[in-house]
């Protein structure tokens, strides 16, 4: 469904709920337990930049390992690279670290 651009939400069921039923459903949802009532007043819209396709050479065992984790493996690799970038304090324009290059790169 997601690949076809369809929602997995049963909107007909939600549309059939009264306002009170909807409030009760939200209140009983554990994912909303720590969310303050006025959360929407502090929301900041963030539009992510589009992904950029790249071609790079990686060790075969790394690719096998990540592909073996199933669907979404490239997203997980992206998350790992992002975590590294943030841990090293690398800016969007590059930099970070000590600026030295190694034999690998």
Biotite code that builds the C-alpha atoms (Angstrom):
import biotite.structure as struc

atoms = struc.array([
    struc.Atom([0.000, 0.000, 0.000], chain_id="A", res_id=1, res_name="UNK", atom_name="CA", element="C"),
    struc.Atom([2.759, 2.433, 0.928], chain_id="A", res_id=2, res_name="UNK", atom_name="CA", element="C"),
    struc.Atom([4.551, 1.831, -2.363], chain_id="A", res_id=3, res_name="UNK", atom_name="CA", element="C"),
    struc.Atom([1.339, 2.748, -4.204], chain_id="A", res_id=4, res_name="UNK", atom_name="CA", element="C"),
    struc.Atom([1.080, 5.950, -2.171], chain_id="A", res_id=5, res_name="UNK", atom_name="CA", element="C"),
    struc.Atom([-1.866, 4.663, -0.153], chain_id="A", res_id=6, res_name="UNK", atom_name="CA", element="C"),
    struc.Atom([-2.355, 5.201, 3.564], chain_id="A", res_id=7, res_name="UNK", atom_name="CA", element="C"),
    struc.Atom([-2.500, 2.297, 6.004], chain_id="A", res_id=8, res_name="UNK", atom_name="CA", element="C"),
    struc.Atom([-4.846, 4.340, 8.205], chain_id="A", res_id=9, res_name="UNK", atom_name="CA", element="C"),
    struc.Atom([-8.497, 3.299, 8.258], chain_id="A", res_id=10, res_name="UNK", atom_name="CA", element="C"),
    struc.Atom([-9.877, 6.801, 7.694], chain_id="A", res_id=11, res_name="UNK", atom_name="CA", element="C"),
    struc.Atom([-13.470, 5.540, 7.431], chain_id="A", res_id=12, res_name="UNK", atom_name="CA", element="C"),
    struc.Atom([-13.206, 4.183, 10.983], chain_id="A", res_id=13, res_name="UNK", atom_name="CA", element="C"),
    struc.Atom([-11.759, 7.463, 12.238], chain_id="A", res_id=14, res_name="UNK", atom_name="CA", element="C"),
    struc.Atom([-14.395, 9.511, 10.386], chain_id="A", res_id=15, res_name="UNK", atom_name="CA", element="C"),
    struc.Atom([-17.104, 7.396, 12.075], chain_id="A", res_id=16, res_name="UNK", atom_name="CA", element="C"),
    struc.Atom([-15.784, 8.239, 15.573], chain_id="A", res_id=17, res_name="UNK", atom_name="CA", element="C"),
    struc.Atom([-17.307, 11.001, 17.633], chain_id="A", res_id=18, res_name="UNK", atom_name="CA", element="C"),
    struc.Atom([-15.025, 13.702, 18.969], chain_id="A", res_id=19, res_name="UNK", atom_name="CA", element="C"),
    struc.Atom([-15.230, 12.163, 22.447], chain_id="A", res_id=20, res_name="UNK", atom_name="CA", element="C"),
    struc.Atom([-14.367, 8.670, 21.128], chain_id="A", res_id=21, res_name="UNK", atom_name="CA", element="C"),
    struc.Atom([-11.391, 10.117, 19.304], chain_id="A", res_id=22, res_name="UNK", atom_name="CA", element="C"),
    struc.Atom([-10.182, 11.909, 22.471], chain_id="A", res_id=23, res_name="UNK", atom_name="CA", element="C"),
    struc.Atom([-10.522, 8.661, 24.445], chain_id="A", res_id=24, res_name="UNK", atom_name="CA", element="C"),
    struc.Atom([-8.627, 6.698, 21.791], chain_id="A", res_id=25, res_name="UNK", atom_name="CA", element="C"),
    struc.Atom([-5.796, 9.233, 21.863], chain_id="A", res_id=26, res_name="UNK", atom_name="CA", element="C"),
    struc.Atom([-5.734, 9.314, 25.684], chain_id="A", res_id=27, res_name="UNK", atom_name="CA", element="C"),
    struc.Atom([-5.472, 5.508, 25.860], chain_id="A", res_id=28, res_name="UNK", atom_name="CA", element="C"),
    struc.Atom([-2.672, 5.337, 23.268], chain_id="A", res_id=29, res_name="UNK", atom_name="CA", element="C"),
    struc.Atom([0.632, 4.681, 25.136], chain_id="A", res_id=30, res_name="UNK", atom_name="CA", element="C"),
    struc.Atom([2.566, 6.540, 22.412], chain_id="A", res_id=31, res_name="UNK", atom_name="CA", element="C"),
    struc.Atom([0.832, 9.757, 23.546], chain_id="A", res_id=32, res_name="UNK", atom_name="CA", element="C"),
    struc.Atom([1.474, 9.223, 27.283], chain_id="A", res_id=33, res_name="UNK", atom_name="CA", element="C"),
    struc.Atom([4.230, 11.849, 27.654], chain_id="A", res_id=34, res_name="UNK", atom_name="CA", element="C"),
    struc.Atom([3.072, 14.276, 24.967], chain_id="A", res_id=35, res_name="UNK", atom_name="CA", element="C"),
    struc.Atom([1.865, 17.607, 26.402], chain_id="A", res_id=36, res_name="UNK", atom_name="CA", element="C"),
    struc.Atom([-1.598, 18.824, 25.359], chain_id="A", res_id=37, res_name="UNK", atom_name="CA", element="C"),
    struc.Atom([-0.242, 21.929, 23.629], chain_id="A", res_id=38, res_name="UNK", atom_name="CA", element="C"),
    struc.Atom([2.558, 20.110, 21.770], chain_id="A", res_id=39, res_name="UNK", atom_name="CA", element="C"),
    struc.Atom([1.462, 21.622, 18.452], chain_id="A", res_id=40, res_name="UNK", atom_name="CA", element="C"),
    struc.Atom([2.237, 25.155, 19.680], chain_id="A", res_id=41, res_name="UNK", atom_name="CA", element="C"),
    struc.Atom([5.954, 24.332, 19.727], chain_id="A", res_id=42, res_name="UNK", atom_name="CA", element="C"),
    struc.Atom([6.124, 22.460, 16.423], chain_id="A", res_id=43, res_name="UNK", atom_name="CA", element="C"),
    struc.Atom([8.733, 23.510, 13.906], chain_id="A", res_id=44, res_name="UNK", atom_name="CA", element="C"),
    struc.Atom([8.263, 22.384, 10.320], chain_id="A", res_id=45, res_name="UNK", atom_name="CA", element="C"),
    struc.Atom([11.363, 20.697, 8.987], chain_id="A", res_id=46, res_name="UNK", atom_name="CA", element="C"),
    struc.Atom([11.448, 19.739, 5.330], chain_id="A", res_id=47, res_name="UNK", atom_name="CA", element="C"),
    struc.Atom([14.225, 17.227, 4.781], chain_id="A", res_id=48, res_name="UNK", atom_name="CA", element="C"),
    struc.Atom([16.475, 17.626, 1.797], chain_id="A", res_id=49, res_name="UNK", atom_name="CA", element="C"),
    struc.Atom([16.048, 14.930, -0.845], chain_id="A", res_id=50, res_name="UNK", atom_name="CA", element="C"),
    struc.Atom([18.375, 11.949, -0.779], chain_id="A", res_id=51, res_name="UNK", atom_name="CA", element="C"),
    struc.Atom([21.238, 11.996, -3.272], chain_id="A", res_id=52, res_name="UNK", atom_name="CA", element="C"),
    struc.Atom([22.091, 8.757, -5.082], chain_id="A", res_id=53, res_name="UNK", atom_name="CA", element="C"),
    struc.Atom([25.759, 7.865, -4.772], chain_id="A", res_id=54, res_name="UNK", atom_name="CA", element="C"),
    struc.Atom([27.996, 5.087, -5.946], chain_id="A", res_id=55, res_name="UNK", atom_name="CA", element="C"),
    struc.Atom([30.713, 3.964, -3.569], chain_id="A", res_id=56, res_name="UNK", atom_name="CA", element="C"),
    struc.Atom([32.821, 0.914, -2.990], chain_id="A", res_id=57, res_name="UNK", atom_name="CA", element="C"),
    struc.Atom([32.216, -0.895, 0.297], chain_id="A", res_id=58, res_name="UNK", atom_name="CA", element="C"),
    struc.Atom([33.412, -4.218, 1.634], chain_id="A", res_id=59, res_name="UNK", atom_name="CA", element="C"),
    struc.Atom([31.191, -7.083, 0.503], chain_id="A", res_id=60, res_name="UNK", atom_name="CA", element="C"),
    struc.Atom([30.673, -8.351, 4.068], chain_id="A", res_id=61, res_name="UNK", atom_name="CA", element="C"),
    struc.Atom([29.292, -4.959, 5.130], chain_id="A", res_id=62, res_name="UNK", atom_name="CA", element="C"),
    struc.Atom([26.786, -4.928, 2.291], chain_id="A", res_id=63, res_name="UNK", atom_name="CA", element="C"),
    struc.Atom([25.764, -8.536, 3.024], chain_id="A", res_id=64, res_name="UNK", atom_name="CA", element="C"),
    struc.Atom([25.332, -7.687, 6.692], chain_id="A", res_id=65, res_name="UNK", atom_name="CA", element="C"),
    struc.Atom([23.099, -4.672, 6.080], chain_id="A", res_id=66, res_name="UNK", atom_name="CA", element="C"),
    struc.Atom([21.115, -6.284, 3.261], chain_id="A", res_id=67, res_name="UNK", atom_name="CA", element="C"),
    struc.Atom([20.575, -9.221, 5.603], chain_id="A", res_id=68, res_name="UNK", atom_name="CA", element="C"),
    struc.Atom([18.727, -6.937, 8.013], chain_id="A", res_id=69, res_name="UNK", atom_name="CA", element="C"),
    struc.Atom([15.929, -6.679, 5.448], chain_id="A", res_id=70, res_name="UNK", atom_name="CA", element="C"),
    struc.Atom([13.984, -3.893, 3.914], chain_id="A", res_id=71, res_name="UNK", atom_name="CA", element="C"),
    struc.Atom([15.198, -0.400, 4.790], chain_id="A", res_id=72, res_name="UNK", atom_name="CA", element="C"),
    struc.Atom([18.857, -1.376, 5.059], chain_id="A", res_id=73, res_name="UNK", atom_name="CA", element="C"),
    struc.Atom([20.010, 1.701, 3.117], chain_id="A", res_id=74, res_name="UNK", atom_name="CA", element="C"),
    struc.Atom([18.055, 3.926, 5.504], chain_id="A", res_id=75, res_name="UNK", atom_name="CA", element="C"),
    struc.Atom([19.855, 2.269, 8.415], chain_id="A", res_id=76, res_name="UNK", atom_name="CA", element="C"),
    struc.Atom([23.242, 2.873, 6.760], chain_id="A", res_id=77, res_name="UNK", atom_name="CA", element="C"),
    struc.Atom([22.205, 6.528, 6.300], chain_id="A", res_id=78, res_name="UNK", atom_name="CA", element="C"),
    struc.Atom([21.281, 6.742, 10.011], chain_id="A", res_id=79, res_name="UNK", atom_name="CA", element="C"),
    struc.Atom([24.654, 5.306, 11.024], chain_id="A", res_id=80, res_name="UNK", atom_name="CA", element="C"),
    struc.Atom([26.498, 7.810, 8.849], chain_id="A", res_id=81, res_name="UNK", atom_name="CA", element="C"),
    struc.Atom([24.363, 10.649, 10.266], chain_id="A", res_id=82, res_name="UNK", atom_name="CA", element="C"),
    struc.Atom([25.115, 9.534, 13.843], chain_id="A", res_id=83, res_name="UNK", atom_name="CA", element="C"),
    struc.Atom([28.837, 9.522, 13.028], chain_id="A", res_id=84, res_name="UNK", atom_name="CA", element="C"),
    struc.Atom([28.585, 12.998, 11.484], chain_id="A", res_id=85, res_name="UNK", atom_name="CA", element="C"),
    struc.Atom([26.783, 14.359, 14.534], chain_id="A", res_id=86, res_name="UNK", atom_name="CA", element="C"),
    struc.Atom([29.144, 12.653, 16.997], chain_id="A", res_id=87, res_name="UNK", atom_name="CA", element="C"),
    struc.Atom([32.142, 14.150, 15.211], chain_id="A", res_id=88, res_name="UNK", atom_name="CA", element="C"),
    struc.Atom([30.538, 17.586, 14.902], chain_id="A", res_id=89, res_name="UNK", atom_name="CA", element="C"),
    struc.Atom([30.927, 17.636, 11.143], chain_id="A", res_id=90, res_name="UNK", atom_name="CA", element="C"),
    struc.Atom([29.160, 20.623, 9.572], chain_id="A", res_id=91, res_name="UNK", atom_name="CA", element="C"),
    struc.Atom([26.946, 20.426, 6.499], chain_id="A", res_id=92, res_name="UNK", atom_name="CA", element="C"),
    struc.Atom([29.817, 21.862, 4.447], chain_id="A", res_id=93, res_name="UNK", atom_name="CA", element="C"),
    struc.Atom([32.264, 19.238, 5.674], chain_id="A", res_id=94, res_name="UNK", atom_name="CA", element="C"),
    struc.Atom([35.058, 19.593, 8.110], chain_id="A", res_id=95, res_name="UNK", atom_name="CA", element="C"),
    struc.Atom([35.192, 18.223, 11.591], chain_id="A", res_id=96, res_name="UNK", atom_name="CA", element="C"),
    struc.Atom([37.836, 15.863, 12.843], chain_id="A", res_id=97, res_name="UNK", atom_name="CA", element="C"),
    struc.Atom([41.433, 17.017, 12.608], chain_id="A", res_id=98, res_name="UNK", atom_name="CA", element="C"),
    struc.Atom([41.522, 17.512, 8.836], chain_id="A", res_id=99, res_name="UNK", atom_name="CA", element="C"),
    struc.Atom([44.116, 14.799, 8.251], chain_id="A", res_id=100, res_name="UNK", atom_name="CA", element="C"),
    struc.Atom([43.556, 12.204, 5.571], chain_id="A", res_id=101, res_name="UNK", atom_name="CA", element="C"),
    struc.Atom([44.323, 8.542, 6.037], chain_id="A", res_id=102, res_name="UNK", atom_name="CA", element="C"),
    struc.Atom([45.499, 5.966, 3.522], chain_id="A", res_id=103, res_name="UNK", atom_name="CA", element="C"),
    struc.Atom([41.844, 4.930, 3.147], chain_id="A", res_id=104, res_name="UNK", atom_name="CA", element="C"),
    struc.Atom([40.594, 8.324, 2.151], chain_id="A", res_id=105, res_name="UNK", atom_name="CA", element="C"),
])
